[in-house]
């Protein structure tokens, strides 16, 4: 997913908070605390907590603080986005938000916060164990870049730049839901599947934003589909508990998540991501 070399980036949309950003206690809720709407955290993964809590900032001593980067100096053009992971995040965030600004007249820019360890948010105290998440309380996306390594090593996803883009686009799907007033409507599975569908819609329309020279390749789209499958509730449950309980699904099965992204990508319109049709 190559960016146009000379396209201007807007690094103000991404904040690098460094490590152990403002912590004080771990994430405030295990799976039952991952609530939808009402100021609660909306995470890409809920049951990941069961698997990674002992591995990523969920207990013990906080991680050593890492100094934040000066993204305004490092991330200025698309060429920078092709050479730096953090600048790539800036470019992806810019493209996603540019698309939604074209689609929604009342769209408000939401900042992405890069962090590691623990930090305080408008939804309370959180840690890297929460996975990537959106906080309606402060309208920000929170992202620990180490999650993408874990997505590959712990959950078996192929990884790759477009897998990262899918994750970010999914979280911004929750921001769109928040702005449209649909975030707290219905059960959690359709809400999560709609965010996957919205991610696919952005992927289909990304060239309209001017950040990319050409449409994404089939191989790049497959990275997103593979990541969506890796974080399906059934795959996570089987990996962590050895059994699958559809009654406890919070985000949808691997098949449902893949189908939701594909629906958005193939249809190319947010109108085709209706909550009632995503089950």
KAVEN-V64779 format. One record per residue. RES is the residue in three letters. SS is DSSP state (A for helix, B for strand, O for the rest). OMEGA is omega in radians with two decimals (NA if undefined). NEAR is the number of other C-alpha atoms within 10 Angstrom. Layout:
BEGIN
res,ss,omega,near
RES,SS,OMEGA,NEAR
RES,SS,OMEGA,NEAR
END
This chain:
BEGIN
res,ss,omega,near
UNK,O,-3.10,18
UNK,O,3.06,17
UNK,B,2.98,21
UNK,O,-3.01,17
UNK,O,-3.01,15
UNK,O,-3.14,12
UNK,O,-3.12,18
UNK,B,3.04,17
UNK,O,3.05,24
UNK,O,-3.09,18
UNK,A,3.11,24
UNK,A,3.13,13
UNK,A,3.13,19
UNK,B,3.11,24
UNK,B,3.08,20
UNK,B,-3.09,19
UNK,B,-3.11,19
UNK,B,-3.07,20
UNK,B,3.10,21
UNK,O,-2.99,22
UNK,O,2.96,25
UNK,B,-2.94,17
UNK,O,-2.99,17
UNK,O,-3.13,14
UNK,O,-3.12,18
UNK,O,3.13,23
UNK,O,-2.94,23
UNK,O,-3.11,14
UNK,O,2.97,16
UNK,O,-2.94,15
UNK,A,3.13,14
UNK,A,-3.14,9
UNK,A,-3.13,13
UNK,O,-3.01,20
UNK,O,3.13,17
UNK,O,3.10,22
UNK,O,3.11,20
UNK,O,3.12,13
UNK,O,-3.10,18
UNK,O,3.12,19
UNK,B,3.03,27
UNK,B,-3.00,28
UNK,B,3.03,24
UNK,O,-3.07,24
UNK,O,3.02,21
UNK,O,-3.06,25
UNK,O,3.03,26
UNK,A,3.14,22
UNK,A,-3.13,20
UNK,A,-3.01,16
UNK,A,-2.97,18
UNK,A,-3.02,18
UNK,O,-3.14,19
UNK,O,-3.06,12
UNK,O,-3.01,12
UNK,O,2.93,23
UNK,O,-3.09,23
UNK,O,3.13,21
UNK,O,3.13,14
UNK,O,-3.06,10
UNK,O,3.06,9
UNK,O,3.11,20
UNK,O,3.10,14
UNK,O,-3.06,12
UNK,O,3.08,16
UNK,O,-3.12,14
UNK,O,3.11,12
UNK,O,3.08,14
UNK,O,3.04,14
UNK,O,-3.04,11
UNK,A,-3.13,18
UNK,A,3.09,14
UNK,A,-3.04,8
UNK,A,-2.95,14
UNK,O,-3.07,24
UNK,O,-3.10,19
UNK,B,3.10,21
UNK,A,3.09,22
UNK,A,3.08,20
UNK,A,-3.13,22
UNK,A,3.11,24
UNK,O,-3.03,18
UNK,O,-3.06,12
UNK,O,-3.14,13
UNK,A,-3.11,14
UNK,A,3.10,22
UNK,A,3.05,25
UNK,A,3.07,24
UNK,A,3.11,24
UNK,A,-3.13,27
UNK,A,3.12,31
UNK,A,3.13,26
UNK,A,3.13,26
UNK,A,-3.11,22
UNK,A,3.14,25
UNK,A,-3.08,24
UNK,A,3.06,23
UNK,A,3.12,19
UNK,A,-3.07,20
UNK,A,3.04,21
UNK,A,3.09,15
UNK,A,-3.04,12
UNK,A,-3.00,12
UNK,O,-3.07,12
UNK,O,-3.11,8
UNK,O,-3.10,12
UNK,O,3.06,16
UNK,O,-3.12,14
UNK,O,3.11,17
UNK,O,-3.11,18
UNK,B,2.96,20
UNK,B,3.12,24
UNK,B,3.05,17
UNK,B,-3.09,22
UNK,B,2.93,25
UNK,B,-3.11,28
UNK,O,-3.05,25
UNK,B,3.08,28
UNK,B,3.07,23
UNK,B,-3.14,17
UNK,B,3.05,20
UNK,O,3.09,15
UNK,O,-3.12,18
UNK,B,-3.13,17
UNK,B,-3.12,17
UNK,B,3.08,28
UNK,B,3.13,29
UNK,A,-3.14,28
UNK,A,3.14,28
UNK,A,-3.00,34
UNK,O,3.07,26
UNK,O,-3.14,24
UNK,B,3.05,27
UNK,B,3.12,29
UNK,B,3.10,25
UNK,O,-3.08,24
UNK,O,3.09,16
UNK,O,3.11,13
UNK,O,3.09,22
UNK,B,3.01,22
UNK,B,-3.13,25
UNK,B,-2.97,30
UNK,B,2.99,24
UNK,O,-3.04,21
UNK,O,3.11,18
UNK,A,3.10,13
UNK,A,-3.06,19
UNK,A,3.02,22
UNK,A,-3.12,14
UNK,A,3.09,16
UNK,A,3.13,19
UNK,A,-3.00,16
UNK,A,-3.05,12
UNK,O,-3.04,15
UNK,O,2.99,20
UNK,O,3.09,15
UNK,O,3.12,22
UNK,O,-3.11,17
UNK,O,-3.13,20
UNK,O,-3.09,17
UNK,A,-3.09,18
UNK,A,2.99,22
UNK,A,3.07,24
UNK,A,-3.12,22
UNK,A,3.10,22
UNK,A,-3.12,25
UNK,A,-3.13,22
UNK,A,-3.14,24
UNK,A,3.08,26
UNK,A,-3.12,29
UNK,A,3.07,28
UNK,A,2.99,29
UNK,A,3.08,28
UNK,A,3.09,31
UNK,A,3.09,26
UNK,A,3.11,22
UNK,A,3.14,20
UNK,A,-3.13,21
UNK,A,-3.11,16
UNK,A,3.12,12
UNK,O,-3.12,11
UNK,O,-3.03,15
UNK,O,-3.10,24
UNK,O,3.10,16
UNK,O,3.09,13
UNK,O,-3.12,12
UNK,O,-3.00,13
UNK,A,-3.07,20
UNK,A,3.09,20
UNK,A,3.11,24
UNK,A,-3.14,28
UNK,A,3.12,28
UNK,A,3.08,29
UNK,A,3.09,31
UNK,A,3.05,30
UNK,A,3.12,35
UNK,A,3.10,34
UNK,A,3.09,34
UNK,A,3.10,31
UNK,A,3.10,33
UNK,A,3.10,28
UNK,A,-3.10,28
UNK,A,3.12,27
UNK,A,-3.01,20
UNK,A,-3.02,17
UNK,A,-3.13,21
UNK,A,3.10,17
UNK,A,-3.08,16
UNK,A,3.11,18
UNK,O,-3.12,15
UNK,O,-3.10,24
UNK,B,-3.14,20
UNK,O,-3.02,16
UNK,O,3.11,14
UNK,O,3.12,15
UNK,O,-3.11,17
UNK,O,3.09,10
UNK,A,3.13,8
UNK,A,3.13,10
UNK,A,3.10,17
UNK,A,3.14,21
UNK,A,3.06,16
UNK,A,3.12,21
UNK,A,-3.13,29
UNK,A,3.13,25
UNK,A,3.11,19
UNK,A,3.12,28
UNK,A,3.12,27
UNK,A,-3.08,24
UNK,A,-3.11,24
UNK,O,3.00,26
UNK,O,-3.11,23
UNK,A,-3.10,28
UNK,A,3.13,23
UNK,A,-3.11,19
UNK,A,3.13,24
UNK,A,-3.12,22
UNK,A,-3.12,12
UNK,A,-3.03,14
UNK,A,-3.06,15
UNK,A,-3.13,11
UNK,O,3.11,10
UNK,O,-3.10,12
UNK,O,-3.13,17
UNK,O,-3.10,11
UNK,A,-3.13,12
UNK,A,-3.12,6
UNK,A,3.13,12
UNK,O,3.09,17
UNK,O,-3.07,23
UNK,O,-3.11,25
UNK,O,3.13,26
UNK,O,3.09,25
UNK,A,-3.13,21
UNK,A,-3.14,15
UNK,A,-3.09,21
UNK,A,3.08,31
UNK,A,-3.13,25
UNK,A,-3.13,21
UNK,A,3.10,29
UNK,A,3.14,28
UNK,A,3.12,23
UNK,A,3.14,22
UNK,A,-3.10,25
UNK,A,-3.09,22
UNK,A,-3.13,15
UNK,A,3.06,15
UNK,O,-3.13,20
UNK,O,3.09,18
UNK,A,-3.13,18
UNK,A,3.13,11
UNK,A,3.11,17
UNK,O,-3.11,24
UNK,O,-3.11,13
UNK,A,-3.08,20
UNK,A,-3.10,10
UNK,A,-3.07,11
UNK,O,-3.11,21
UNK,O,NA,15
END
